Amino acid sequence: MGRAVKAADMLAAAERLPLCDMVDLQGRGLVVIAPHPDDESLGCGGLIAGWRSRGYDARVVVLSDGTGSHPNSRAYPPEGLRLLREHETLAACHMLGLSARHVAFMRLPDRFLPSEGPVARETAARIATVARECGAGALICTWRHDPHCDHQAAFAMARLARRDLPGVRLLAYSIWGWTLPDDMDIADDVVGGFRVDISDHLPAKRRAIQAHRSQTTDLIFDDPAGFRLDQAMVKRFERPFEIFWEVAP
């Protein structure tokens, strides 16, 4: 589990991690694991765009079907919402230099991703297959302490997949870590980390985020309680760097 640290200290230290041009995978591919459609753009959009600009292989694996964002919409019932969010994800990934063949949708139920059991193991095996197909040097998933059950489950499945991928690194990014209570004790199981300079790729990242229109606009108008990223939240992901922790084997 690692030593216990305060959430505020962990997040503050992340802001001081070394700044680099790109993660060093010695030319190998990478796999970004997104619990929901849009997490890939928010957490790793700059990294993906930079990676692809260098001609390296990358894949995105989207775990949930995304239908939990607007559960009360009649205009977009579950199947229609799933199709919409997948279409948005493909558009976003295109902005980052990926084609449809680079994106895999697992279509697990939003808000109910498993951390263990047969479905988690099967999904981890599928992630490992994607990693082998692109010769991945790293799996990149949401942080184990992100305060969302699906993000924590994504980490658990990525860790399961990594067990079958000798020599592949596990890196973590945070989407909602900034909402953790400052004095919350968390297990520090990281062995390092870095910030990737994405200055040159911010325009592509912004376009990718905006491609997720169901999450950033009033496109879905008939569910007032539905999820929406407001501009203040989006601004948090438009900084000139992205933070990644390296997780201990």
C-alpha positions in Angstrom: 0.0 0.0 0.0 2.9 2.4 0.6 3.2 5.1 3.3 0.2 7.4 4.1 0.4 11.0 3.1 -2.1 13.9 3.1 -3.9 14.5 -0.2 -2.9 18.2 -0.2 0.8 17.3 0.2 0.6 14.7 -2.6 -1.2 17.1 -5.0 1.2 20.0 -4.1 4.2 17.8 -4.8 2.7 16.8 -8.2 2.9 20.5 -9.2 6.6 20.5 -8.6 7.4 17.3 -10.5 10.1 17.6 -13.2 9.0 19.1 -16.5 9.8 17.1 -19.6 9.1 17.3 -23.3 7.6 13.8 -23.5 7.4 10.5 -21.6 10.4 8.3 -22.5 9.1 5.0 -23.8 12.0 4.5 -26.2 9.7 4.7 -29.2 7.2 2.1 -28.0 3.4 2.7 -28.0 1.1 3.7 -25.2 -2.4 2.9 -24.1 -4.6 5.5 -22.5 -7.4 4.1 -20.4 -10.5 6.3 -19.9 -13.2 5.4 -17.4 -15.6 7.6 -19.4 -15.8 9.1 -22.8 -13.9 12.5 -22.3 -11.4 11.5 -19.7 -8.9 10.7 -22.4 -9.1 14.3 -23.7 -9.2 16.0 -20.2 -6.3 14.1 -18.6 -4.1 13.0 -21.5 -5.1 15.1 -24.6 -1.9 16.9 -24.8 0.2 13.8 -24.3 -1.7 11.9 -27.0 -1.4 14.8 -29.5 2.3 15.1 -28.8 2.9 11.4 -29.0 1.2 11.1 -32.3 3.0 14.2 -33.7 6.2 12.2 -33.3 4.8 9.3 -35.3 4.4 6.9 -32.3 1.5 4.5 -31.9 -1.2 5.1 -29.3 -4.5 3.6 -28.4 -7.4 4.8 -26.3 -9.6 2.3 -24.4 -12.9 3.7 -23.1 -14.3 1.5 -20.4 -17.8 2.7 -19.7 -20.7 3.4 -22.1 -21.1 7.0 -20.8 -24.9 6.6 -20.3 -24.8 7.8 -16.7 -24.1 11.5 -17.6 -27.8 12.2 -18.5 -29.9 9.4 -17.1 -33.2 11.3 -17.3 -33.0 12.5 -20.9 -35.8 11.4 -23.2 -34.2 12.9 -26.2 -31.1 10.7 -25.6 -32.2 7.5 -24.0 -29.4 5.1 -23.0 -28.6 3.6 -26.4 -28.8 7.0 -28.2 -26.6 8.6 -25.5 -24.0 5.8 -25.9 -23.9 6.3 -29.6 -23.6 10.1 -29.2 -20.8 9.8 -26.7 -18.9 7.3 -28.8 -19.2 9.6 -31.8 -17.9 12.5 -29.7 -15.0 10.4 -28.5 -14.0 9.5 -32.1 -14.2 13.2 -33.1 -12.1 14.1 -30.1 -9.5 11.5 -30.8 -9.3 12.6 -34.4 -8.3 16.1 -33.1 -5.5 14.3 -31.3 -4.2 12.4 -34.2 -6.0 9.1 -33.7 -8.3 7.3 -36.1 -11.3 5.1 -35.2 -9.0 2.0 -35.3 -7.0 3.4 -32.5 -10.0 3.6 -30.1 -11.7 0.6 -28.4 -15.0 0.9 -26.5 -15.6 -1.7 -23.7 -19.2 -0.5 -23.2 -19.4 -1.4 -19.5 -22.2 0.2 -17.5 -21.4 3.8 -16.5 -21.1 4.2 -12.7 -20.8 0.5 -12.2 -17.3 -0.4 -13.5 -16.0 -3.5 -11.6 -12.7 -3.5 -9.7 -12.6 -7.2 -9.4 -14.3 -10.4 -10.5 -14.7 -12.0 -13.9 -15.8 -8.9 -15.9 -12.8 -6.9 -14.5 -10.5 -9.8 -15.4 -11.9 -10.1 -18.9 -11.6 -6.4 -19.5 -8.1 -6.4 -18.2 -7.3 -9.1 -20.7 -8.7 -7.1 -23.5 -6.6 -4.1 -22.4 -3.5 -6.3 -22.4 -4.4 -7.4 -26.0 -4.6 -3.8 -27.1 -1.3 -3.1 -25.4 0.4 -5.9 -27.2 -1.1 -4.9 -30.6 0.6 -1.5 -30.4 3.8 -2.6 -28.6 2.9 -0.5 -25.6 5.6 0.6 -23.2 3.0 2.1 -20.8 -0.6 1.9 -19.7 -1.9 5.3 -18.6 -5.0 5.2 -16.3 -6.8 7.3 -13.8 -5.3 7.7 -10.3 -6.4 5.1 -7.8 -7.5 7.9 -5.4 -9.6 9.9 -7.8 -12.9 10.3 -6.0 -15.1 8.5 -8.5 -15.8 4.8 -8.3 -15.3 4.3 -12.0 -11.9 6.0 -11.9 -10.8 3.7 -9.1 -12.1 0.7 -10.9 -10.2 1.8 -14.1 -7.0 1.8 -12.1 -7.7 -1.6 -10.7 -8.3 -3.1 -14.2 -5.2 -1.4 -15.5 -3.1 -2.9 -12.7 -4.6 -6.3 -13.5 -3.7 -5.9 -17.2 -0.1 -4.8 -16.3 0.5 -8.1 -14.6 0.3 -9.8 -18.0 2.6 -7.2 -19.6 6.2 -7.6 -18.5 8.2 -4.5 -18.7 5.2 -2.2 -19.3 5.0 0.8 -17.0 1.8 2.0 -15.3 1.3 5.7 -15.2 -1.6 7.5 -13.5 -3.4 10.8 -14.2 -6.0 12.6 -12.0 -9.3 14.1 -13.1 -11.0 14.8 -9.8 -8.1 14.6 -7.3 -8.3 18.3 -6.6 -11.7 17.8 -4.9 -10.2 15.5 -2.2 -10.2 16.9 1.4 -6.8 18.4 2.1 -6.3 16.3 5.3 -7.4 13.0 3.8 -4.9 10.2 4.3 -4.0 8.4 1.1 -1.6 5.5 0.3 1.4 6.8 -1.6 2.3 3.9 -4.0 4.0 6.0 -6.6 7.7 5.7 -7.4 8.1 8.9 -9.3 6.4 11.1 -11.8 6.7 14.0 -14.2 4.9 16.8 -15.9 4.7 16.7 -19.7 5.0 20.0 -21.5 2.0 20.2 -23.8 2.3 23.9 -24.8 2.5 23.1 -28.5 -0.5 20.8 -28.3 -2.9 22.9 -26.2 -5.0 24.0 -29.3 -5.6 20.3 -30.2 -6.4 19.4 -26.6 -8.9 22.3 -26.4 -10.6 21.1 -29.7 -10.7 17.5 -28.4 -12.4 18.6 -25.1 -14.9 20.7 -27.0 -15.7 17.8 -29.3 -17.4 16.2 -26.2 -20.4 18.5 -26.7 -22.8 16.5 -24.5 -20.5 17.3 -21.6 -19.5 20.9 -22.4 -22.7 22.5 -23.9 -26.5 22.3 -23.5 -26.8 19.9 -26.4 -28.8 17.6 -24.1 -31.4 20.1 -22.9 -34.0 17.9 -21.2 -32.1 16.6 -18.1 -31.3 19.6 -15.8 -29.6 17.2 -13.4 -27.3 15.9 -16.1 -23.5 16.3 -15.9 -21.8 19.2 -17.5 -18.3 20.5 -17.4 -18.5 24.2 -16.7 -15.8 26.6 -18.0 -14.0 26.9 -14.6 -13.6 23.1 -14.6 -12.4 23.0 -18.2 -9.8 25.6 -17.4 -8.2 23.2 -15.0 -7.3 21.0 -17.9 -6.0 23.7 -20.2 -2.8 24.3 -18.4 0.5 24.0 -20.4 1.4 20.6 -18.8 -0.2 17.3 -17.8 0.8 15.4 -14.6 1.6 11.7 -14.5 2.6 9.6 -11.6 4.5 6.3 -12.0 2.9 3.5 -10.0 5.0 0.9 -8.2 5.0 -2.6 -9.7 
